[in-house]
Amino acid sequence: MFCSEVMKRYVQSIDVSDTVQVAARRMREANVGILPVCEANGRVLGVVTDRDLAVRVCAEDLEASTTKVASVMTSAVLSCKPDDPVGRAEALMRKHRITRVIIIDDAGALAGVLSLSDLAFYEPSARAGRTLRAVSERKYEPESGP
């Protein structure tokens, strides 16, 4: 199975010059937790997630109406191509403990998003379960004493 067979094709995105308030409202309206950050030509520059908004905006008490997406987005985009096997997306999810992979075309433009819930719907339950366990695993470092 290929990423193009499972991914969501109609994906909301946002521009780097938009504010995080615009991003949060767009997430709310689309009922999503991630927005690819794209140039006008569709090329993906990064992503902003609901977690980014909580950790980088709310926790720092930044003004949502003036803080630009560019200042809080994640620039390192974990991505696949539409013709990549789904297993490649699963491997990225397991390795980086993420629940969504951006799908980009050969020009670097947004083609879709493949989420863990998409895999759970289309993949055999045992395989999707292994990926879910790997994504959910938390690795804690013991605190060092004084």
N, C-alpha and C positions, 0 to 999 in steps of 0.2 A: 504494500500500500504506500502511496506517495503523499507528501504533505498537502499537495493541491487537492487531494480527495477528501481531506478531513478539515482543513483550515476554514476559518470564517473569512469570507472575501470582502464583505462590506464592513469596513472598520473605520471608526471615528479616529481622526488624528488631530494634531494641534500644531501650531507654528511656534517657533522659539520666542517670538516677540509677544505672544499672548501671555496674559497673567495667569497665575495659578488659580485665581478665582474662576476665570473662564474654563480652565482645565477641570476644576472640581465640578462646575455646573454641567460641563459636557459629559463627564463621567456619570453624574447623577441622571441626566436625561437619557443616556444610552444604557444605563445600568451595567457599566463596565468598571474595572479596576485598573485599566492600563490604557494609555494613549500614546501611540507612536508620535514622535516629534519629527515633522517633515518639512522640507523646503517646499516652495511653490511647485516645483516639478515632481514632487512625490518622493524624492530621495530621503531616506530615513537618517536622521541625525542622532537620535536617541529615543528614550522612552521616559514617560513620567507615570508613576503608579500612585494608587491611593496611599500606599505606604510611604512613598517619597513625600507626599503632601503632609502626612501625619508627622514623620520624623524630621523632615527638613524645613517645614513651614510652621506647623502648629507648635511643635516642641521648642522651636526657636522664637516663637511669637513674632513671626514675620507678617507683614501686612499683605494679605492675599490679593487685594485689589491693585497693588503696585509691584509685587514681586513677580519677575518674569520667569516663565517656564525654563528658559535657558540656564538660570542660576540654580535650579533644583533638580533638573532632569538627570538621568543616568545616561552618560554618553556611550558607554560600552554596551552595544546591542548584541545580544545572543540571537543569532538568526540562522535560518535555513533557506534553501531555494525551494520553489514549488515542486520541482522534480526530484528532490531529495527523498529518500525513504523515510517513513515515519519514525523508524528506529533511530535515525540521526537526531531528530527532535527529542525523542525520549531520552537519549543518551545525554543531551545537553541539560535537560530538566533534572536528571538524576545527578549529574556531576556538579551542577551549580545550584541545586536545590531551588529551582524556580518553577513556576506553574504555567508560564506562557513563553512562547518563542515567536519572534517576529519573522514573517516570511517575506523575503525580498527577492525581486527579480534580478536579472543580470546587470541592470543599470543601477542597482541599489535602491530602487523605488519600492514602496510598500505594495505588497501583493496580498497580504492577509496576516492573520494571527492564528496560531495553533495553541490551544490551551489544554491543560490536563483534563478538563471536563470533556473536551472533544475526544481525547484519547479514550477516556472511560466509556464514552458512547459507542465508539467505532471499534475499539480493540477488544480482544478476548479479556474477560475480567481478571484472569490471573496475571496477564502481562501488564494491564493497567494498574493492578494492585501493587506489583513490584515497583513500578515507577512512582506511585503515590507514596509507598513506604520510604523510598529513597529520598524523595522531595521533602517529606515530612520529618526525616531524621534530623535531630538537633545534636550538634557536637559541642559539648561544653568542656571548657578548660577548667581544671581545678584552680581555685584561687590560691595564690601563693601567700604564705604567712609573712608576718613582719620580720 
